[in-house]
Amino acid sequence: MIDTLERLRQPAHTGTNRCWPCTIANGLLVATVVVVLALARRRLAAALVAGVGVAAIGVRGYLVPYTPRFAPQLVDRLPISAFDHDDREDGSLSGITSADETDADSASTPTGEDVVTALLEAGVVVPNGDDLALAEPFRQEWHQEVATIRDLDFATLADEIDDLTGPSIDARIGRDWRGRSTTVLLEGPNGAASLTEHKAVSELAAARALESRIADTAVRLAAGRPLRSLLERCPVCDSQLTITRSSCCGEVTPAGETPAEKLICPDCDARLFTYD
């Protein structure tokens, strides 16, 4: 039985890679068929369809064959954004704090080039071929800050971020776009952001670790997201992170292109970064 389930399982569309719009769409289809059969007093058939449908969606991620192939084009034409979840959870501390709340010598919101330059000059990152890598001393300092922060409850975590981001930023407990997970919700003059626990812990710890190296608060906050892409271990469970490619109906991939790479924690079933 276990071998049969393993052969049916579709890791590309379940677990961390599960596409919830695909799951919801197929679930609604199963529910519709079950209701029709029940109204027709075909209760045994209704129970059979419900059981098979739920099992297939749970193990494979969808029931209707080829759903991931046609769903992106279908959803992309809908006049709503409810299924466009790929970027909904990519909130960050960067871009939220306004310039007048940062250090006096900060003339404007730092650009990506400003952040990279500051990180290189501070010895936070080092060149690694065509890429950048964390300098080992900073990696250790960041890991120590993460270890201090990861056990905080969400209310305390939100308070710590609220103190860091300035008086015009309101940080409080929120929910993710599916309403399932607790997040840290930030609202400020430059917009809003919703941070999962993994991203909130990671970026708050990074900002703290940068205090002794970079004086500009705006740069420290803006550095959280790019530094997150260099993580090797999960900031919540400390498991090894992995990079994967997957597509689902919330992520429209143009023909001839491949889905974006994503940094995930398999143990937490959490995504920490989506690479451009």
N, C-alpha and C positions, 0 to 999 in steps of 0.2 A: 504493500500500500504506500509506504514511504517512497519507494523507488518510483512508483507511478506519479505521485505528487511532484517529485523532483523533476521528472521528465516534462510535466505540464507547466511547471513554474516558469514565469517570465521575469527574471531579475531586472531586465531593462525597463519594466513598467510596474514594478512593485517595490515595496520597501522605501528606501530613500528616493527612488526614481518614480514612485507612484504618481500618476497624473490624476489628480482629484476630479477635474472636469470629465475625464474619460470614465472614471469610476461612477460619478454622479449620473452622467448621461446613460450609461449602461444599466445602472441601478433603477433609474426611472423607467427604462424600457422593460426590464424584468417585472417591475411593480405593475406596469400597465397590463402586461400579458396576464399576470396573476389575477388582477382584478377582473379582467374580462372573463377568464376561465371560471373564477369564483361566481360571478354573476350568472354564468351559464350552468352553474351547479356541477361543474366538473372539478370537484374539490381535490381529487387525487392528482389530476393533471396539474392543477394550480400548485399543489404542494411540491410536486416533482420539479416544475419549472422554477419555483422559488429556491429550492435546495440546490439544483444544478447551477442556476444563475448566480446565486450568492457565492457558491464555491468557486466558480470560474472567475468571477471578478476578484475574489480574494486571492486566488493563487496566480492568476495571469494578469490581472489589472483591468481586464475588459472581457466582455462576452462576444460581442459582434466582431467577426473576423475583420482584420485590417483597419480597426478603429484608428490607431495612431497614424495611418497613412492618409485617410481622408479627413479626419477631424481638424487638423490645422487649417486647411483651406476653408472648411465650413465655419469654424469658430471665428476666423479672421474676418469673415463677412458680416458677422453679427454686430448690430449697432450698440453693443454693450461691451464693457471691459471686465465683466465679472470673472471670465475664465482666463484672463491674461495674468496668470499668477507668477510668472517667472521672475518678475522684478519686484513683486509686492513685498517680499521678505528681504530685500537687499537694503534695508534701512541702515543708516550710519550716523555717527556724531558729526561727520563732516557736512558743511553747508548749512548747519542749523544756527550756529552762533553768529550774530551780526557783528560787523567790524568794530562798531563803537563800544562793544563790550569786551573786546580783547585788549591786549597790552597796548600801551600808549604809542609804541613805535610800530604798530601794525596799521599800515595805511589802507589796506583793503583785504578782502578775503583772499587767502593764498591760492595760487594756481597749482596745478599738478606739478609744474616745473619747479615752483617755489618749494613744494613739499619734498620732492626728490632731492633737490639741492641741499636742503636743510638736513635731511637724513644722511646724505653722503658726508657732508661736512662734520656732522656730529658723530660719525663712526657707527651709526645705527645699522646701515646696510653697506655692503661692499659689492663691487662688480664681480659678476660670475659669468664670464663669456658675454653674451648679448643680454643677459638678465642681471637681476640683483638678488643678493642673498643676505640673510640676517647675519650680522657680525655676532660671533659667539658670546662675547660679554653681554651684549644687549639681549640676546636670546635668553640667557640665564636670568637677567634682571626681569624681563617680561614674564618669564615662567614663574618667578617668585611672586610677582604681583598677582598673576592669575590664581595661584594657589591661595593667596590671601582673600581674594574676592569671590571665588567660585562658590563658597559656602554661604554667602549672604543671601537672605531671603529677598524676594522681589521688591518689597517695600523699601528695604534698606538700599538695595541696588539702585532703585529709581531715585532715592534721596541723594545718593552719592553722585549720580550723574547730574541731577538738578543743581547741586552745589558747584559742579565743575563747569557747567555750560553758561552760567550767568543769570541775572535777574529776569531777563525778558523771555527766557526759555522755561517752559513748564514741562517737567518730566514726571510721569505718573504711570501707574500700572494700567496696562491695556490688554487687548486680546488680538490674536492674529486675524488675518482676513477670513479664515474659516471659522473663527470663534472657538477654536479648540485649545490653543496654547496661550499661556500668559506671556506678555511682552512688556517692554518698556516703551511707552509712547511719549514722544517729544513733540511739542508744538512751539513754534517761534516765529519771528517776523519774516524769516526766509523760507518758511514751509514747515512740513511735519515729517516725522520719520517714526517707524515702528521697528524696534530692535528685538530680535529673539534673545533668549538668555545667552546663547553662545556668542552672539555678536556683541551684546552689551558687556559681558564679562571681558571679552577679548579687547574691545576698544577702550574700555575704562582702564584696564590694566596697562594697555599700551600708553595711554596718556599719562598715567602715573609714572611709568618707567622712563618716559621721555622728559620728565620735569627737570632732572639734573643735567640734561643734555641740550634741550631746546627751550629758550625763554618764551617764545611766542605761543600763547595759548591756542590761537587759531590754527597754527601749524600743527601743534600736538593733536588737536581734535581732527584735523583734516588727514592726518597720517594714519588714523585708525583703520580706515577701509583698505588702503593699499598694503599696509602691514599685515592685515588679516589674510591676504592672499598668500603670504609666506609662512603661514602656520604649518607646523608638522604634527602637532598633537592637539587633541580636542581640549578647548578651554574649560569644559564642564566635566568630562569623564576621564580625560588624559589618555584616551586611546589614540592609536595612530590614525591619522587622516589619510584619505585616498582621493585621487582625482578620477573622475569618470565622465563619460559622454552619454547623454540620454536625451531623448526627445519625447514630448507628449503634446496633447492638444492645446496646452496653455503656452507652448513655446513653438511659434511658427518658424520653421526652418526653410529658407528659400531653396528651390530645387537646385540640386547640384552642390549644395553646401552641407556641412556636417553640424550637428548640434554643438553648442558651446560646452567647453569643459567646466566641470563644477568640482569644488573642493568640498568633500562631505565627510561626516563621521558616521561610518556604518553602524556603530554600536548605539549611537543616539538617534539614528535616522534623521540627521540634521544636515542642512546645507549651510556652509559658512561663506562661500564665495562663488560667484559665477564669473569666469574669465571671459573677457571680450574676445 
